[in-house]
Amino acid sequence: MQLPSSDIQCYEELGQGASGVISRATWLNNPHRFPEHIAIKIYKGEVTSDGYPADELDACLTAGVHQNLITPLAHILEPDCTALVMDLIPADYNNLGQPPSLASCTRDTFTQGQSFNASQAAYIIEQMHDLVAHLEAKKVCHGDLYAHNVLINRDGHILFGDFGAASKYAHLSAEQQSGIRRIERRALTYFEQDILGLVSQS
């Protein structure tokens, strides 16, 4: 659903990445009765280090609704503003992982002392497997499946975000689609290994 930017009032910045700035927002005009408190990601320009904002927006909207995705509500496409309007994430969610370091290279790092019991780890992994299957059904490749792009709350529920590297692949050949799914599944395997590596042995 496309909406005008004049419908929304932005407040404090919540975070930012390569492609845009995320802020808390509320509605000035809400005819569709969306939740009052929302978040908005305003893209930084026509092209960012992640690629084209329009492609990220398209992939995110195509991925649709899933219990482990931040729910997209609407988008804004104006000459001076390209943005995604989405659910505001509750304050009790925190980053599951931290970005890779020079030592870990391509693997995520984690907070010192961070650990899970076996059932908690299994629940996290189960949710991510279900989410990847959902994205495959939509023919969307996230392209950046890392724990540092995942938020988690005290109940172990995860939310997966940051579609900056995502792409749609329905137009590709069956062989190419299979290759993309293998790459995403490999990333899922590494994610699973990282989570299992945090299981406390005590």
C-alpha positions in Angstrom: 0.0 0.0 0.0 1.4 3.4 -1.0 0.9 6.4 1.3 2.0 10.0 1.3 4.7 11.1 3.7 2.4 13.8 4.9 0.4 11.1 6.8 3.3 10.4 9.1 5.1 12.3 11.9 8.7 11.1 12.6 10.4 11.3 16.0 13.7 10.0 17.4 16.1 7.9 15.4 16.0 4.2 16.4 18.9 3.1 14.3 20.5 3.1 10.8 22.3 1.0 8.3 23.9 1.3 5.0 20.6 2.0 3.1 18.5 4.1 5.5 17.6 5.6 8.8 14.9 4.0 11.0 12.8 6.3 13.2 9.9 6.0 15.6 6.8 7.6 14.1 3.0 8.1 14.5 0.2 8.9 12.2 -1.1 12.3 11.3 -3.7 10.6 9.1 -4.5 7.0 9.6 -7.6 6.0 7.4 -6.5 2.4 7.3 -6.4 2.0 11.1 -2.8 0.8 11.3 -1.3 0.6 14.8 -0.8 4.0 16.2 2.9 3.6 17.0 5.0 2.6 14.0 8.6 2.7 12.6 9.7 4.2 9.3 12.8 3.4 7.3 13.7 6.4 5.1 16.2 5.4 2.5 19.3 7.6 2.1 19.3 8.0 -1.6 18.6 6.5 -5.0 21.6 4.2 -4.7 23.3 3.0 -1.5 26.1 0.5 -0.8 23.3 -2.1 -0.5 22.0 -1.3 -3.9 18.7 0.3 -5.0 16.3 1.1 -2.2 13.4 0.2 -4.6 14.7 -3.3 -4.8 15.0 -3.7 -1.0 11.5 -2.3 -0.7 10.1 -4.7 -3.3 11.8 -7.7 -1.7 10.6 -6.8 1.8 7.0 -6.3 0.6 7.1 -9.5 -1.4 8.3 -11.5 1.6 5.0 -10.4 3.2 3.8 -11.4 6.7 5.4 -14.0 8.9 5.6 -14.3 12.6 9.4 -13.9 12.5 9.4 -10.9 10.1 8.9 -7.3 11.0 5.5 -6.6 9.5 5.6 -4.1 6.6 2.5 -1.9 6.6 3.0 0.5 3.7 5.5 2.3 1.6 6.2 5.9 0.4 7.5 6.6 -3.1 8.0 10.3 -3.6 10.7 12.3 -5.5 12.4 13.3 -2.2 11.3 10.4 0.0 11.4 6.6 -0.4 10.4 4.8 2.8 9.0 1.7 4.3 6.5 1.9 7.1 6.4 -1.0 9.5 5.4 -2.3 12.9 7.3 -0.7 15.8 9.4 -3.5 17.4 8.7 -3.9 21.2 11.4 -2.5 23.5 12.2 -6.0 24.9 13.8 -7.2 21.7 17.6 -7.0 21.5 20.2 -8.1 18.9 20.9 -11.8 18.9 24.4 -11.4 17.5 27.1 -8.8 16.8 28.7 -8.2 13.4 31.8 -10.2 12.4 35.2 -9.0 13.7 38.5 -9.0 11.9 39.3 -12.2 13.8 36.0 -14.0 13.0 36.0 -12.7 9.4 32.7 -13.9 7.9 31.2 -15.3 11.1 29.2 -13.4 13.6 30.4 -12.5 17.1 28.4 -12.7 20.3 28.4 -10.9 23.6 30.8 -12.4 26.2 28.9 -14.8 28.4 25.9 -15.1 26.1 24.5 -18.6 26.2 21.3 -20.7 25.7 20.1 -24.0 27.0 19.4 -26.8 24.4 15.7 -26.1 24.2 16.2 -22.3 23.7 18.7 -22.9 20.9 16.4 -25.5 19.3 13.5 -22.9 19.3 15.6 -20.2 17.7 16.8 -22.6 15.0 13.3 -23.9 14.4 12.0 -20.4 13.9 14.7 -19.5 11.4 14.2 -22.8 9.4 10.5 -21.9 9.2 11.2 -18.4 8.0 13.7 -19.5 5.4 11.1 -21.9 4.0 8.6 -19.0 3.9 11.0 -16.9 1.9 11.8 -19.7 -0.5 8.0 -20.1 -1.1 7.9 -16.4 -1.9 11.1 -16.8 -4.1 12.9 -14.1 -2.1 16.6 -14.5 -1.0 17.5 -12.5 2.1 21.2 -12.6 1.2 22.4 -11.6 4.7 21.3 -14.4 7.0 23.3 -13.5 10.1 22.5 -13.4 13.8 23.4 -9.7 13.9 20.3 -9.1 11.7 18.1 -11.0 14.2 16.3 -9.6 17.2 15.3 -11.8 20.1 13.1 -11.3 23.2 13.1 -13.0 26.6 10.8 -15.7 25.4 13.2 -16.6 22.6 11.0 -15.2 19.8 13.0 -13.9 16.9 12.4 -11.1 14.4 14.5 -11.1 11.2 15.1 -7.8 9.4 17.4 -5.8 7.1 16.5 -6.7 3.5 19.3 -4.5 2.1 20.9 -7.5 0.4 17.6 -9.3 -0.5 16.5 -10.1 -4.1 13.7 -11.8 -5.9 14.5 -14.7 -8.1 11.2 -16.0 -9.6 12.3 -14.8 -13.0 15.4 -17.0 -13.1 15.8 -20.5 -14.5 15.1 -23.5 -12.3 18.8 -24.2 -12.1 19.6 -20.7 -11.0 16.8 -20.7 -8.4 18.2 -24.0 -7.0 21.6 -22.4 -6.7 20.3 -19.4 -4.8 18.4 -21.6 -2.4 21.6 -23.7 -1.8 23.5 -20.5 -0.9 20.8 -19.4 1.5 20.6 -22.8 3.1 24.4 -22.8 3.6 24.0 -19.5 5.5 21.3 -21.1 7.5 23.6 -24.0 8.4 26.3 -21.5 9.6 23.6 -19.7 11.6 22.6 -23.0 13.2 26.2 -23.8 14.0 26.7 -20.4 15.7 23.6 -20.8 17.9 24.5 -24.4 18.9 27.9 -23.1 19.8 26.3 -20.9 22.4 24.6 -23.8 24.2 25.8 -24.0 27.8 27.4 -27.3 28.7 26.7 -26.9 32.4 
